[in-house]
Amino acid sequence: MTPTSTRRILAAGTIGNLLEWYDFAIYGYFAATIGRVFFPAQSPVAQVLAAFGIFALGYLMRPLGGMAVGHIGDRYGRRAALTFSIAAMAVPTFLVGLLPGYDTLGMAAPILLTFLRMIQGLSVGGEATTSMVFLVERAPPGRRGLVGSFCSLAATGGFLLGSAVGAAFAALLPADALATWGWRVPFLLGLLLGVVGWWIRRVIVEDPPARSDHGSPLIETFRHHGRDVMRVAGITIFNAVGFYLMFLYVVTWLQTVDGIAPARALEINTVSMLFLLPVMLLSGWLSDRVGRRPLMLTAMVLGFVGAVPCLWLMHHPDPALILLGQLALVVPAAIGLGVIPSLLTEAVAGRVRCTAVSLGYNIAFGVIGGLTPLTAAWLVARTEMDLSPAWLFMAAAAISIATLLTFRETSRDATLPP
């Protein structure tokens, strides 16, 4: 691969992840405003819960999206799947910015918002995994780990971009203007990212995918590759629980348990997420040299052993100790996120790779990971133990360690499974 073609492949594979996490961030940032705009005037808490309920519903669509987009990728090619997924994210994001609120449309407003978020959920379910498969398949031997880690890098970058755009509009616009129309502009800008992504991906050239003797890749996956789906889900649980626990739930945990101000909690979280970027790239690069299994095992053991001590460090009013504890947990989470694209892609047969990886990955991230913040909050309330969320991280690490034993080392393989 020439440097120019490598850059083109990286751009085509990462732009969709950037867009989906950009949308994720701005929706979360403006959730309170969205609740007021699209739902009847109730208590502010009820409106926020309704807005996040629709957000969660979109995430529950991820396994369906993984099956649909994965099937397209295996049956008609990666380019077709990536083109569909970025359109299914960009257009609804843009339409959310245009959609009139409850005062204009009545109950049609939350219904239409729900419909748009469900379409986006389908897109997210297919984009994340199809793009990682695409990148790893196109990477030269000996660099699949590094190239695959750019998927995780783009997702984190998109989240940071969305947060930065939301914060910039909040800082630049008066409160009334932001509540009236300013919150819509970041959603409208999502179409620009989508058009850029479509333009980049239209030049992808690939051979037609091989036809399976079993007909539909989806049917073949269910009939003959169910074990692969469960292995993908099992190894991904560590990343899913770790990410949602450390970068989503922890902001609420710091406020409710430690009494940290919301702005300070978000500041600590943002610094930790910035630290995530170089560690993911480094772990992808290292996995090409020392292997996928040793690095993944190291990450999971660190997560299992360090969960309680690191959360204990974060259970202090001193921001420096909080940041130290979160950074210590970022390391195993980042290693897992950096290695997982190449590990999963190399473990599944090519004719069902998109379908099997998408289905297993989204079971872990869309269902188990999506329920992690709720489960963590329930544990704290039920046990009255502030450190009890650490048990979730430890349980996820234990499941993934057991699953890792079923994987063989593939970093030295010259080619991917046919």
SULSUL-V446439 format. One record per run of one state. SS is the DSSP state (a for helix, b for strand, c for the rest). FROM is the first residue (numbers start at 1). LEN is the number of residues. If there is no record, write none. Layout:
BEGIN
ss=<SS,SS>
from=<FROM,FROM>
len=<LEN,LEN>
END
This chain:
BEGIN
ss=<c,a,c,a,c,a,c,a,c,a,c,a,c,a,c,a,c,a,c,a,c,a,c,a,c,a,c,a,c,a,c,a,c>
from=<1,3,30,31,39,44,61,62,77,78,99,102,106,107,139,144,173,175,202,217,225,226,258,262,291,292,315,319,346,350,384,389,405>
len=<2,27,1,8,5,17,1,15,1,21,3,4,1,32,5,29,2,27,15,8,1,32,4,29,1,23,4,27,4,34,5,16,14>
END
